């Protein structure tokens, strides 16, 4: 291969690399957002169907996100913790301490607007050791 051909190959390689690098820089970041949020209330008895929860009882708030990402949870606007989305699911252990209205939001990164549970009503709960009885 002559010097002239080597120069053309080098120029073409540099041009290709420049275009590839420009494309990588210009591409926006992948969207990272929580796609779903649910509350596991499988130990709930009483008020079934009303999605009520009992104070003093435990629940898992499950956010679906990118696998192995960090998901931040807030309860009524207060930081409740950050958890790794192992297998695409991050779980916040939630033990409401008092009856009232709660809203839980999960976010994956600063740009994520987050997913909300909406307003949750927590009533008086009686934990029986294996389940929760919501009585008011």
N, C-alpha and C positions, 0 to 999 in steps of 0.2 A: 504494500500500500504506500503510495507516494505521500510526500509531506503535505501536498495540497488536499488529498483525500482525508488524511488524518485531521487536518484543520477543519474540514467540513463536518466530519463526524463529531469532533469536539464541540463545534458551534451548535450543531443540532442537539447534542446532548444537553448543553447548557440551556438552550432555548426550551427544550422539553421540561427540564427541571424547574425552570423559572415559571412556566405555565402551571405546572403541578403545584408548586409552592404558593402561587397566587391564588389558585383555587382553594387550597387548604385554608389560607388566611381569610379569604372572602366568605367561605362557608360559615353560616351561623352555627351557634352551638346547638347540639341536640336538645330537644325539649325534654326537660326533666321535671316531671310533675306527678303528684299523687293522683292516681286515676280513680280511687274508690276508698271509702271509709265505712266501716261497719263496727257495731258493738256486739260482742258475743255475750248474750244474756241467757245462755242455755241452762243456767242454774236458777232461773226465775220461776217462781210460783205466785199465783195471784195476779190479777189484772193482765192476764195473758191477752195479747192482741193489741193492747194499748201502748206497747213499747215503753212501759214505765219501769223504773229502776228503783232500788231501795238503798237508802243511806246506810252505810256500814257494811255493805256487801261488795264483792269484787267482780270486776268485769274486764274483759280484754278489748281494747279499742284497736282495731286492725286496719292499717292503711296499706293499700296496694301501691307499690312504687317500683322504680328500677331496682333490679337485684343488687344487693350489697351497698345500696346508697344509704345516706343518713336522712332520717325523717324526723322533723321537729314537731312536737305536739304542743298546743296551748289549750288551756281550759279557761273559759271566760276571759280570754286575753292574757292570761298568765302562763309563763313558761312551765310546761309539765315534764319536759325532758326530750332527749334526742336518742333515737334507737336505730340500729342497723336493720335494713330491710333484707333479712336473710331469706333467700328464695323468693324475693319480691314482696315479702310481707313484713312490716314493722309493727310490733305490738306494744301498746302502752298499757301497763297494768293500772286500772282505775278503780279507786275505792272512794266514792263520794261520801263525805263525812257528815253532810247535813241535807235535809230535804230542800228542794228549790229547783231553779231552772239553770241548766248548764248548756254551754255550746263548746264542742271540742273541734279543733281545726288541726289538720295534719298538712305539713308542707315539706317538699323536697327541694331544698335550696332557696336562695333569696329571691329568685325570679318567679317562683311558683306561687300563684295566688292562693293555693291550698284548696282542700276539700273539707267541708263542714258536715257535722252530724245534723245540723239544724238544732233548734232548741229541744233539749231533753228535759223531761220532768222526772225529778227524783222524789220519791215519796219516803215514808217511814218504812224501813226494812228490818226484818228480823232474820239474822243469819242463823241457820239451824245446824251448821257444821258441814253440810254438803249442798245446801241450796239456800235460796233467799226467798223469804215470804214478804211480799209487798202488801202492807195493810193500810196504807193511807198516803 
